[in-house]
Amino acid sequence: MSNAVMLLAAALLPCALAAADGATSRDWPSYGGTHSAWRYSSLDQINAANVQRLAPAWVFQTGDYENGLQATPIVLDGVIYLSTSNNWVFALDGVTGKVIWEYHFPLPQGWQSYYSNQNRGVAVGHGRVFMGTADNHIVAIDQNTGEELWRVNAEDAKQCGCNITAAPLVVKDLVITGVTGGDSAHRGYLSAFDVKTGRLRWRFYTIPGPGEKGNETWPGESWRLGGGATWMTGSYDPDLNLLYWGVGNASSDLNSSKRRGDNLYTGSIIALNPETGKLQWHYQEVPRDVWDYDATFEQILVDATIDGRLRHLMFHPTKAGYIWVLDRTNGQFLKAWPFAKNINWIKGMTEDGKLVGRLEPEVGKVTTVCPSVGGAKNWNQGAYSPRGGMLFLPVMEICNDLVAREEVGVEGNLFTGGNWVLKPPPSGKYETYVGAFDAVTGAKKWSTPSSTLLVASILATAGDVVFTGDPEGNFFALDARSGARLWSFNTGGGHRGSAVTYSVNGRQYVATPTGWGSLLGRAFGSMFPDSPPPRAGSSLFVFALPAEVK
Amino acid sequence: MRTWIGLLILPVCLTGQMSRTERGAVVFRKTCAVAYCHGPEGTAGRAPRLIGHPYPENIVFSIVADGISGKGMPGFSSQLKTEEIDAVVGYVMMLRSAGPPAAVSAAKLPRVMPTEIRKGRDLFFDAPRLGACNACHQIGDRGTPAGPNLAGHTAFTPQELTDLPAPHVVTVHPDGEGAFPGIAIGDEGLRIQVYDLSAVLPVRRIFHRDQAKVVVGGVWSHKYAAGLYSSAEIQLIGEYLRWVK
């Protein structure tokens, strides 16, 4: 079937998805591709019929080999902007890999954050490159020269035990960034800075203070250190002028004895006016979280027909193993469907999204809960393809034994309220796979297993190819329609980053970061003692079709 | 074995009257200094020497509680009580500034901060108050060093704080942008660095010399920060600053 016929067929389906603008084309302008966070490109020069001929075009070694390479490269006008774990930034020629400029943020000597020195990417806009740092600064760099223009300390990292690992989001004349600290005694927030001057325009605390609506969901002083990190990147709908961000777990993670209440706005999606930072709506997925089920991951914005009505939707995957489907105009819960097989933290949900049959950890007693604190999916993003309305997700079937403990929160210190030990699901074997689902119905179309731990992001394209990488170093392509493995290349370094695609002078490229690292990555040895540890490193591999094929 | 237990009971019974550092030293000797690990008083065994280590307190806490996987350092969160972990972290932080082994003595033990002084300290660094003192001033290694070092400064009322002269403040005139009050950090060849004081958090900004002009003197006051605190709170902060000196 030709692409045109397939598109026509998709358009005639009863659940047809409206045309939307979440696809990238020549550039990869923002963390999730576009502000709709699809991680989907309309480029189709590389496609399911010719991907077998994909070959390396060039490789860039960053030289920053600590903690791997987790970034999403940003690509604009043939220039790649890449950040590394210790906050180095490179501007690279997208055709040759030649360094145009490089910038090293001056982290304090020997600086190590509990949340690990790692960085998931920059944002580019208004002639500036913006990055959050391992010591909780936000810095602006001249896009053309690599010279630093301004930096602000969002909060003293030595005091808050927090930092910034996520890519910022540029909306209008603001650069918006979240913060880690959700497993610490810390109160989370989102900050918006003026792109030109760095001046703080607004800060939205994810835990309301005294006198603010929602503070009543936190007994006593528990609001002060209740978590609610915003440690991944949000989305933005310019038509509705709404900024969406996911808010992480409440602290202490596994013990809610000092915070009996819903703990707003942890475990929630918040929608803010980007100019003012004022809350427009919120939807809390997990009230009084006791499983470390961060709700911070990507919010995928799609206009689609559901129950016979075209709606502005948000698909939201979290650690908890569900895709929440919300009406993004007002936060109305429409449905939630499970994407993992091993889920026992709840027995299910009511039609209006209330959790039923919570299995909570207890003090001094082991409770086996699935998914684990690492999630049925971690921060590494899935992809949405409008070709058939598919979601491609990196799924992990991992459980854990939880033991809660009483703990006094000390500002900036870890505040987990318990311990966890990862363990396989009841089948006795850890499972990890790329799962392809109908985004609206949740019907699984196919799943393609991987050997150990699939924790790289997924890239989907109009060429019906799905790309991702594994810990063993293989960067591979699957057929988006069947899950069949079409191509693989061993980069030698474990994959924990986010591949992108772009084109320069009519030639399509696929770029993937490689190099193992991250907190979850450190658990590999305990989960797979018989497998060789994934290789560290910090390189960008860029592929293209041989010239005669394109 | 019984003799060992007897020896351990005595210090543990005494811990009620001891400072955090002293209690931490007891825990350290029986837990961290033993066998092949960190050695007596942190002087190193097979595990690293801890005297003069570079880690901030939150990192030390997480290492003690959760260990370092793959490095042989176990987590002690299930073995030690929260108070014991807190105490040993206090002791290890003392070791950080203890210098070479010969310098470890009673004189090197940090002063214990009295409860009243701690109130002032907590206000100085109070996280829920966006733009608290530490947003622009540094004490020890905490806070942002935009404004002057305040150790030993006396107390003010909010009005006195608002009216306080700010002789360090300059006026920065960038090209294509309104002038703003700032603090000059220094010149770096052809570039000028300043703290921009016009928002709640100071912004460290860099200009090419031909892109901005810096003029001595400027209009700026502590009005915003003064508004975050009551008179009594500012009094407490002052007492803390005197104590720091």
Interface residues (C-beta under 8 A of the other chain):
Chain A: Q109 G110 Q112 S113 Y114 E147 E148 L149 W150 R151 V152 N153 A154 E155 D156 K158 Q159 C160 G161 S184 H186 R187 D194 K196 T197 G198 R199 L200 R203 G209 R224 R405 E406 E407 V408 V410 E411 G412 N413 L414 N419 R522 A523 G525 S526
Chain B: P54 Y55 P56 E57 N58 I59 F61 S62 A65 D66 S69 G70 S77 S78 T82 D86 F125 A127 P128 L130 N134 D141 R142 G143 T144 E177 F180 R191 D196 S198 A199 V200 L201 P202 V203 R204 R205 I206
